[in-house]
């Protein structure tokens, strides 16, 4: 099943979009984001998607300070890109996240991780631009559906709405996430379709 677009009204302002996003009753288990000013409802991801996220999360926990957390359903706001995004994994300070109501400013994130779904290209285009615009230092894209086969790509050094590619590997090869994480993730542990 693919994502459903709920709102295409480009005249809505940021506050109206966020209020609508917060107040609507969305389908149970769905992922609801605002991507470039459009509210998008995606179905829950497949089990392999969750296995990959769990493996990455396990590795990251060994590398983060005690006052940081790894969150799976926390939204981050990027108002300048009309975005309310929910990365598959988000590393951010626990205290600021605990004080948040429904979302945190994207600038608080130290790392975001996206695991692609077959029908969703936002992880490859719209989201990286928003994450870079917000100044999130690192973005790990785990693309199970890349044209040349499954890959993991680490982006960093955001400038404007663009990241520099730091490294890219095919599934089966390790990918190193640099300081402040300094951890290697074994993509050979990831299930493939």
N, C-alpha and C positions, 0 to 999 in steps of 0.2 A: 504494500500500500504506500502511496506517496503522500507528500505533505499537502495540506489543504490551505489555500489562501483565504483568510477571513475578511481582511480589510484592504481595499485598494484605494481608499480615499487619501490622495496625496496632499489634500488641503488640511488634514488634521494636524494640530500642533503636538509637540512632544508630550505635554501634560495630559492632553486628551487621550493620546495613544496609551500612555502608562495607566491612566485611570481605567480605561476600557479593559486593558490587559489584566489589571489587578481585580476588577470587579466582576468580570464575566465568569460564569460557571462553565469550565472547559471539560471535555471528556476525560474521565478517570484514566490515569496512566499515560496521557498524551503529553508531549513536550510543546509548550506554547511559547513562541518567541516573537519579537518584533525585529524584522530584518529589513533594513533600509526603508523603514516606515510602513511595512506591510506585516500584519499579524499573520503568523504561520503556525498551523497546528500539525504536528507530526505524530505518527503512531509510535508506540513504545518500540525501541530497537530490538533486534533479534538477539538470541542468547549468545552467539559468538561475539557480538559487539560488546556485551557485558563482560565476557571472559577477558577480552583484550583490555578493557578499562580496568578490571580488577588486577590484572597482572602488572599494568603500569602503576596503579595505585600502590600495590605492595612494594614495588621497587622505590617509589618516591618516598614512602613513609620512612625508609631507612636513611633518607638523606636530608629531610627537612628539620628545621629547628622546632623545639617544643611549642613555640608560640605561633606556628603556622599550622594550617589544616588543609586537608584535601576534601573538596566538596563535589558532589555529583549532580545536584539539582539546584544549585544556587545561581540565580540570574545576576548578570552584570550589565550595568547601564552604560551605553555610549551615546549620549544625547546628540552629539555633533553628527553622528551617522544614523540617527533615528533608529538606534538598535537597543534591544533588551534581549541579550543572548544568554543561552544556557549551555556552556561548554560541557562536554562529557566528563571532564575533570578540570578542576580549578584549584590552584594553590594560592592561598591568601592568608593574611594574618587572622587568627581565630577571634581575637577580641573585637575587631571591626565587623567581622561577619556575625558574631553573636549579637551585636547591637543593631543590626540591620533588620528592617521589617520584611520586605519582599525581595530586595536586591541590594547590591553594593556598587559603588562606582568602579568601573573597569580598571581604573588606574591602580587599584589596590592589589590586583592580581600579579603574581610573580611568574606564573606559567599557566597556560591553558592547553588542554589536550582535546582534540576532536578525533573521533573514530567515524569514518564515513559510513553512510548507509547507501545502499544501491541506488535509491531514487532521489538522493539529496546532494546537490552540488554546492550548496551554500558553504560547506566546510572548506571548499577549494577557492572560492572567490569572494563573496560578500563578507564572510566572517573574518578572514585574515586581514582584509582592509580595515574593518572596524577595530580589530584587536591591535593592529599596528597604529592606527589613529589614536587609540587610547594610551599608547606607550607601554603595552604589556611586553616585558622584556623577552619572553620566550613563548613560541607557539609550536606545539608538536602535532603534526597532522599524520594520523595513521589511516592510510587510504587503502582499504581492502579492495577497492574497485578501480584502482589506477589503470590507465590504458595498457601499460607495459607489465602489469602484474602488481600484486600487493606491495606497497612501499610504506616506509616511515620517513618523514621529512621533518627536520628541525629548522625552524626559522628564528631569527633574532635580529638585533640591531635595527629596531623599527625606525623608519624615517618617513614622516608624512603618513600615507596610508599603505606603505610598502615595507615588507620585511626583506632582509637578506637571507638567502638560503645558507644555513650553516653546514648541514650535512643531509644526505639522503641515502637510504639503504633499502634493498629488497628484503622482504620477509625472509628470515633465516640468518640475517647478519645483525650484529649488535649496533645500537646507536647510542652515542654518548651525549648526555645532557650536561652542559658545563656548569660552572659555578653560578649561583650559590648551591646547586644541587650536586654536581660532581658524581653522577651516577650513570651506569651503563644499563640499558634496557635490552634484553635478549628478545629480538623479534621472532626468533625460532620457536618461542613458546606460544605464539599467536596462532589460533586456529584459522584455517583458510577455507574458502568455499569451493 
